[in-house]
Amino acid sequence: MAIEVRIPTILRTYTDGEKAVEGSGDTLGKLFADLDSRHPGIEARIVDGGKLRRFVNVYLNDEDVRFLDGIDTQLTDGDSVTILPAVAGGMV
């Protein structure tokens, strides 16, 4: 099962600069574990305590997985997953 995962700039140090990588797994959690087996450390930047980190947004085919089943969201061959860190800013 091939799933394209788009990697944000901040996490590309784990993927040797690659903007997108392929992974496999029938759920988002298994996909992240698969990615971590080839790109050690990336899973810990996305997942904490079995849940998505609060300031990381993940999209499955352009749909926010928080409105699906989160880390347990089911995946199928050919899906596209996008990881985006939440951006905050403003004046203090």
LORO-192804 format. One record per residue (C-alpha): residue in one letter; x, y, z. Coordinates in Angstrom, 3 decimals. Layout:
BEGIN
- residuo|px|py|pz
- A|X|Y|Z
...
This chain:
BEGIN
- residuo|px|py|pz
- M|0.000|0.000|0.000
- A|1.636|3.251|-1.118
- I|0.632|6.485|0.559
- E|2.228|9.823|-0.278
- V|3.137|11.887|2.776
- R|3.930|15.574|2.260
- I|6.523|16.743|4.755
- P|6.696|20.347|6.035
- T|10.010|22.183|5.927
- I|10.524|21.904|9.683
- L|10.432|18.074|9.534
- R|12.550|17.626|6.403
- T|15.680|17.166|8.495
- Y|14.252|13.697|9.251
- T|13.656|12.906|5.561
- D|17.008|14.153|4.216
- G|15.325|17.192|2.721
- E|12.619|15.273|0.860
- K|9.365|17.228|0.414
- A|7.338|14.039|0.071
- V|7.948|10.425|1.031
- E|6.012|7.202|0.622
- G|4.762|5.155|3.500
- S|2.411|2.315|4.240
- G|-0.145|1.370|6.850
- D|-3.884|0.897|7.077
- T|-4.251|3.626|9.715
- L|-2.566|6.953|10.280
- G|-0.858|5.598|13.413
- K|0.633|2.680|11.480
- L|1.711|5.036|8.708
- F|3.618|7.214|11.186
- A|5.244|4.117|12.725
- D|6.275|3.003|9.229
- L|7.742|6.444|8.493
- D|9.648|6.359|11.778
- S|11.222|3.012|10.857
- R|12.851|4.690|7.836
- H|13.119|8.245|9.177
- P|13.886|7.858|12.900
- G|12.510|10.590|15.141
- I|9.767|11.872|12.862
- E|6.930|10.066|14.661
- A|7.760|11.712|17.993
- R|7.378|15.134|16.342
- I|3.843|14.253|15.173
- V|2.445|11.925|17.850
- D|2.493|12.194|21.640
- G|0.896|9.649|23.951
- G|-0.903|7.905|21.102
- K|-2.548|11.120|19.889
- L|-1.662|13.778|17.378
- R|0.321|16.596|18.921
- R|-1.803|19.628|19.629
- F|0.009|21.964|17.246
- V|0.345|19.580|14.309
- N|-2.379|19.442|11.687
- V|-2.721|16.351|9.518
- Y|-4.854|16.152|6.400
- L|-5.982|13.048|4.553
- N|-6.800|13.939|0.961
- D|-7.271|17.581|2.081
- E|-9.602|16.688|4.985
- D|-8.536|17.416|8.577
- V|-8.161|14.059|10.358
- R|-9.297|15.602|13.649
- F|-12.789|15.562|12.125
- L|-12.350|11.945|11.054
- D|-10.883|9.359|13.469
- G|-7.642|11.152|14.337
- I|-4.698|8.781|14.606
- D|-7.046|5.837|13.938
- T|-8.189|7.237|10.576
- Q|-8.270|4.458|7.984
- L|-6.033|4.760|4.914
- T|-6.217|3.184|1.484
- D|-3.734|2.755|-1.329
- G|-3.139|6.015|-3.188
- D|-4.149|8.319|-0.327
- S|-2.273|11.553|0.241
- V|-1.384|12.715|3.756
- T|-0.192|16.242|4.460
- I|1.489|17.198|7.732
- L|1.355|20.884|8.653
- P|2.623|22.437|11.849
- A|0.218|24.993|13.245
- V|1.527|28.518|12.869
- A|0.925|31.172|15.471
- G|2.041|34.713|15.538
- G|1.121|38.199|16.446
- M|2.223|40.893|18.783
- V|2.757|40.432|22.482
